[in-house]
Structure formats: C-alpha cells, structure tokens
Amino acid sequence: MVRGDGDGWVIDPDGSRYWGVHGAAGLLLRAPLADGATGVLLQHRAAWSHQGGTWALPGGARDSHEGAIDTAMREAEEEAGIDSADLRVVAAVVTHESPGGWTYTTVIAETDEPVRTVANFESTELRWVEEQHVDQLPLHPAFGRAWPTLRERIAALDPQG
C-alpha cells in the first residue's frame, strides 16, 4: 500500500475522463456563520486545474488503501489546511458514478464555527459561502449537478435548515 497511488486519469468507454485511479472524494464542510446562516467551505479552483476557475469542494484522488472519508479528510488538509480533528462527519454520499464504475463520494462534515483555512497551489481562494448562495457561483460542472442532491441530503440531516 503506497500513499499517492491514486493520481491519474480514468477514461470511460465513452471518452469521459475522471481524476483518480481508484475514484475520488471531497469534503462538504458546514459551519454556522456569524449572521446565523449556515456556510459551506468552497474552493475556487486554480486556472491550470481541470475545470479551473470554477468553485467546488476540496477533494481529489483516492489512494488504493483509503476509504472515501479518509480521502476527503486528507485532501481537505492538503488543499485547505483543515485539521480533521476539528470536524464531525455526518454522511458520505456517492454523488457520481460513471458507467465504467468510477465514483466520486462527497463527505459531509460539520464544525462549530468556520475553521481557519490555508489555500495551497490548487486554489485561488477558499471561501465560506452561505448554503443558499452556493449555486450563484460558477460551479465545477460535476459539483453543480450534485448540489441539488446534496441540498436534499443536508435538509434530511438538518430539518430546521
């Protein structure tokens, strides 16, 4: 088991490309904001990256020895400087499965307040965005397609929100 063996493209028979030899995962981190709304941490993807310039979740390729939650936590630490000890994982949802079997899992976690973040070279910005305003940003296409399903899952977790 080697850390880092998940980097690489998977190409489906229809030509669709997906990053992560063993699939991928990302962290949807929620926290109460000062105005009482609930925020989600989003990453503005660096221009050079796949679908650069769009907004998405910190995340990336899953290594062969990792589960989706481990991947999401590792990627959030690498891309945003987030310590997983500060988070409570509340759900893991497969938000994309390709015809060839590649999957992307969104791990939903919460924290008591917006945590401090430090962007790495894969981000131009990290921002806490009110949940109700997420779809007003230019989203990564796959995240944009997954967002309505994620909102439904969040509503089931937090019926008052």
N, C-alpha and C positions, 0 to 999 in steps of 0.2 A: 504494500500500500504506500503510494507515493503522493505527497501533497502536491497539487498542481497538475495532476494528470488529466484534468477535465478541460483545459483550454484547447479550443479547436472548433471548427465548424462541422456541423452535421448537415448533410444535404439530403432532403427527401426526394423520392422518385419524381415529384412534380417540379423539382428545381428549387423549392423553398429552402432557405438557409437559416440555421439556428445556431447560436453560440452556446457551446457546452457539450462536449462529447458524451457526457452522462446526464444531460439535462441541465437545468439552471433553476435558480431560486432568487427571490428578492424579499426585502423586508418592508412591509407597510407598517410604519411606526406611527401610533396615535398618541396625542397628549392634549390635555386641556390647555387652552390659551388664556391669556390674561383677560380677554373680553368675554369669557365664558363659552366661546365656541370650541369645537374640537379641531385640532390641527393634525395634518399628515405631513411627515417629512418627505420632501421631493428633491430629486437630484436633476439639475439641468446638465444634460449630457454634453461632454466636450465635443466640439465640432468634428474632430477626427474620428470619433467613435461611430459604431453602427447606429444609424438614425440620430446622429449628432445634432445638437441644437434643440432637441425635444426634451420634455420632462418625463421622468419615470421614477422608479424606486431604486434605491441602492441594491445592487444584486449582480449576479454573474454565474459563471460556470460552476457546476457541481463536480467535485472530485469523486473518484470511484469509491472511496471509503467513507463518504459523507452522506448523511441524510439531508433532506431539504432544509430543516431548521438549522442544522449546523452550517450549511452553506450560506443561508441568509444572514446568520449572525456573523460569520467570518467576513462576508462581503461588506456588511454594514460597518464593521470595524475598519476594514481596508479602505473603503471609499468615503466614509464619513466620520471615522474616529469614534464610533459608538461602542461603549463597553456593554456587552450583553448582560452583565450582572445588574444593570440598571433597568432591565426590561422584563415584562411578563408576557410570554407567548400565550395567545388566546385561541389561535386557529392556524391551520395550514390548509390552503385551498389550491388545488391544481387549476390554474387559470388558462392554461393552453396545453393541448396535446395534439401533436402533429399526426398525420396519417402513418408516418413511419415509427411512431412511438415516443418521440422526443417530448419531454414535458417541461413546463415552467410552473413552479409552485410559489405562490405568494404566501408568506408567513406574516400573519397579523399579530402585532405585539402592541403593548401599551406601556406607558411610563407616566409617573405622576405629574411631570412637568416637561416642557421641551428641553431635551438634553443638548448640551453644547456639542457642536459638530466641527469637524475639520475636513475640508474637501481635499481629496487627492487629485492627481492629474487627470482622472477620468471625468471630473466635474468642472463646470464653470461656476456653479453655485449650488449650495444646499439651502433649502428654504422651507420653513413651516408654513403650510398653506391651509386655510380653513377648508374642511371637507367639502362644503357646499360650493367652493370656488375651484376645485381641482380641475373640473372639465372645461374651465375657461382658459386654461393654458394650452399651448401646443404640445400635446402629449405624444409620447412614443406610440406608434400605431397599435402595438400589441397591448400596451397598458391602457390605451384609450378604449379598446374593445373589451378589456377585462373589468374596467372601472364600474360599469353598472352591476355586474355580478358581485364585485367586492362591496359595493354600497349595500346591496341586499344582505350580504353576509354580516356586515357591520351592524345593520339595523337589527338583525336577529340576535346579535351579541349584546346590543345596547338599545333596547326597545324605546327608551326615552329620547334617544338621539335621532 
